Amino acid sequence: MTNLREVSVWEAAEAVAVSPARHGGSASPGRQPEVTAVRMAEADGLPKVSAPTPSDDELILAVIGGDEMAFAALFERYRRMVGNIAYSFFPRREQVEEVVQESFAKAYFALGSYRGGHQKSFAAWLSRTTVRTCYDLLRQSRRGETTLSDLGEEEAELLFERLRDEGVSQDAERSVVSRDLAAKLMERLEPEDRMVLALLEVAGYSVAEIAELTGWSVPKVKMRAFRARGALRRVLHRFV
């Protein structure tokens, strides 16, 4: 990326729509200085005309041209979306913040390979980058065997109540996955199993959407989901 800063559309428009006197020129005799459309609207009591919001692709072109403020605008536009994806995988705030920072850093350095052209394409591209980042962190942070000593007293009591009242069924699994203690139970699973359960059960993505995010085929997503539920069921059986 170069260090040159592109002049935005609205800055160029502002530079054109000014009076000659502002540039040191002199107005013709008897001629009043030019008035911009914005000032005319204000004089007539009309609402002030605002600059159009740049699209994602326009901001990306500005970033590639060296405009760091354009990337800051992309960050503000999508940091909540990235954070929500990260929260589906990790319960702790510091982990979510790490995913957000790492995802945007990867996106920044990969913008040269981004191919846009249609609405929401950058959001989908950034979502895939975020999921890959979460998967990488899952592989790095995988723990060993989960035992009752890893759970707090309240968490263990809640788990026993769920298993006693509902049995070890798919409904019980879904109830567990939706709670904070699921993070501790799911740490025993393979990273691929954790990823598909987080996206399917916690984030609420469809099988087709998960296939889009992960680059897997739809049958593979279904197979991994089936295997992941079976693995989670075996983890739950250790507490029965």
C-alpha positions in Angstrom: 0.0 0.0 0.0 1.3 3.4 -0.8 1.5 6.4 1.5 -0.4 8.7 -0.8 -3.8 9.8 0.4 -6.7 10.0 -2.0 -8.9 13.0 -1.9 -12.5 11.9 -1.1 -15.4 12.7 -3.3 -17.0 15.1 -0.8 -13.6 16.9 -0.3 -13.3 17.4 -4.0 -16.9 18.6 -4.3 -16.3 21.1 -1.4 -13.2 22.4 -3.1 -15.0 23.1 -6.4 -18.2 24.7 -4.9 -16.5 27.8 -3.4 -16.4 31.4 -4.3 -13.5 32.8 -6.4 -12.5 35.1 -3.5 -11.7 32.1 -1.4 -8.9 31.3 -3.9 -7.6 34.8 -4.0 -9.4 35.8 -7.2 -11.7 38.8 -7.6 -15.3 38.7 -8.4 -16.6 40.5 -11.5 -18.0 44.0 -10.9 -21.5 43.9 -9.7 -21.4 40.1 -9.4 -21.9 38.5 -6.0 -19.7 35.6 -4.9 -20.9 32.1 -5.7 -23.1 30.4 -3.1 -22.9 26.7 -2.7 -26.0 24.5 -2.9 -25.7 23.8 0.8 -25.6 27.5 1.7 -28.6 28.1 -0.5 -30.5 25.3 1.2 -29.7 26.7 4.6 -30.8 30.2 3.5 -34.1 28.8 2.4 -34.6 27.0 5.7 -34.1 23.5 4.1 -32.1 20.7 5.9 -28.4 20.7 5.3 -27.3 18.4 2.5 -25.0 15.6 3.9 -22.3 13.8 2.0 -23.3 10.3 0.8 -22.0 7.3 2.9 -19.3 5.5 1.0 -19.8 1.9 0.1 -17.5 -0.9 1.4 -15.8 -1.2 -2.0 -15.1 2.6 -2.1 -13.6 2.5 1.4 -11.4 -0.5 0.4 -10.1 1.4 -2.7 -9.3 4.3 -0.4 -7.4 2.0 2.0 -5.4 0.5 -0.8 -4.6 4.0 -1.9 -3.1 4.7 1.6 -6.1 6.3 3.4 -5.9 4.8 6.9 -9.1 6.7 8.0 -11.0 4.6 5.5 -10.0 1.4 7.2 -11.0 2.9 10.5 -14.5 3.5 9.0 -14.6 -0.2 8.0 -13.6 -1.2 11.5 -16.4 0.9 13.1 -18.9 -0.5 10.6 -18.1 -4.2 11.2 -16.5 -4.6 14.6 -19.8 -5.6 16.2 -20.4 -8.3 13.6 -16.9 -9.7 14.1 -17.3 -9.5 17.9 -20.6 -11.5 17.7 -18.9 -14.2 15.7 -16.0 -14.4 18.1 -18.4 -14.5 21.1 -20.0 -17.6 19.7 -16.6 -19.4 20.0 -15.1 -17.8 23.2 -16.8 -16.8 26.4 -14.1 -14.4 27.8 -13.8 -10.8 26.7 -10.1 -10.9 26.2 -10.4 -13.8 23.8 -13.1 -12.0 21.8 -10.9 -8.8 21.7 -8.0 -10.9 20.4 -10.2 -12.4 17.7 -11.4 -8.9 16.6 -7.9 -7.5 16.5 -6.4 -10.5 14.7 -9.3 -10.7 12.2 -9.1 -7.1 11.2 -5.3 -7.3 11.0 -5.6 -10.3 8.6 -8.2 -8.5 6.6 -6.1 -5.3 6.3 -3.1 -7.2 4.8 -5.2 -9.3 2.5 -7.3 -6.4 1.0 -5.2 -6.7 -2.2 -6.8 -10.1 -2.8 -10.3 -9.0 -2.0 -12.8 -9.1 -4.9 -16.0 -7.2 -4.3 -18.5 -6.0 -6.7 -21.8 -6.8 -5.0 -23.6 -5.8 -1.9 -22.5 -7.4 1.4 -19.6 -9.2 -0.3 -17.1 -7.6 2.1 -19.2 -8.6 5.1 -19.2 -12.2 3.9 -15.4 -12.1 3.2 -14.7 -10.6 6.6 -16.9 -13.2 8.3 -14.9 -16.0 6.6 -11.7 -14.4 7.8 -13.1 -14.2 11.4 -14.2 -17.9 11.4 -10.7 -19.0 10.2 -9.2 -16.8 13.0 -11.4 -18.5 15.6 -10.6 -21.9 14.3 -6.8 -21.2 14.5 -7.2 -20.1 18.1 -9.3 -23.2 18.9 -6.4 -25.4 17.7 -4.0 -23.4 19.8 -6.0 -23.5 23.0 -7.4 -27.0 23.0 -7.4 -28.4 26.6 -7.3 -32.0 27.8 -9.9 -33.9 29.8 -12.7 -32.0 31.4 -13.7 -33.0 34.9 -16.1 -31.8 37.6 -13.2 -30.0 39.3 -13.0 -27.7 36.2 -16.6 -26.6 36.8 -17.8 -24.3 39.5 -20.3 -25.5 42.1 -23.2 -23.7 40.5 -22.2 -24.9 37.0 -22.0 -28.5 38.1 -25.3 -28.3 39.9 -27.0 -26.8 36.8 -25.5 -29.6 34.6 -26.8 -32.3 36.9 -30.3 -30.7 37.0 -30.4 -30.6 33.2 -29.3 -34.2 32.8 -31.6 -35.5 35.5 -34.7 -33.6 34.2 -34.2 -33.9 30.5 -31.8 -36.8 30.0 -28.9 -36.9 27.6 -30.7 -36.0 24.5 -30.3 -33.5 21.7 -32.5 -31.0 23.6 -30.3 -31.3 26.6 -27.2 -30.8 24.4 -28.7 -27.7 23.0 -29.5 -26.4 26.4 -25.9 -27.0 27.5 -24.4 -25.4 24.4 -26.4 -22.2 25.0 -24.9 -21.7 28.4 -21.5 -20.4 29.6 -20.5 -23.8 31.0 -20.6 -25.1 27.4 -17.2 -23.5 26.8 -15.6 -25.7 29.4 -17.4 -28.8 28.1 -16.6 -28.1 24.5 -12.9 -27.6 25.2 -12.7 -31.4 25.2 -13.9 -31.6 21.6 -11.8 -31.4 18.4 -11.5 -27.9 17.0 -13.6 -28.8 13.9 -16.4 -30.1 16.2 -16.3 -27.0 18.4 -16.4 -24.8 15.3 -19.4 -26.4 13.8 -21.3 -26.5 17.1 -20.5 -22.8 17.8 -21.7 -21.7 14.4 -24.8 -24.0 14.3 -26.0 -24.0 17.9 -24.7 -20.7 19.4 -24.5 -18.3 16.5 -27.5 -19.8 14.8 -26.1 -20.1 11.3 -27.8 -22.5 8.9 -25.9 -25.5 7.4 -25.7 -23.6 4.0 -24.3 -20.5 5.7 -21.7 -22.6 7.6 -20.6 -24.2 4.4 -20.1 -20.7 2.9 -18.2 -19.5 6.0 -15.9 -22.6 6.3 -15.5 -23.5 2.6 -16.9 -27.0 3.4 -19.5 -28.7 1.4 -23.0 -29.0 2.8 -22.7 -32.8 3.3 -19.5 -32.3 5.2 -21.1 -29.7 7.5 -23.9 -32.1 8.2 -21.5 -34.9 8.9 -19.3 -32.8 11.2 -22.4 -31.6 13.1 -23.6 -35.2 13.6 -20.1 -36.2 14.9 -19.8 -33.1 17.1 -23.2 -33.8 18.8 -22.0 -37.4 19.4 -18.7 -36.2 20.9 -20.6 -33.8 23.1 -22.9 -36.5 24.2 -20.0 -38.6 25.2 -18.5 -35.7 27.2 -21.9 -35.3 29.0 -22.0 -39.0 29.8 -18.9 -38.6 31.9 -20.9 -36.5 34.4 -23.8 -38.9 34.7 
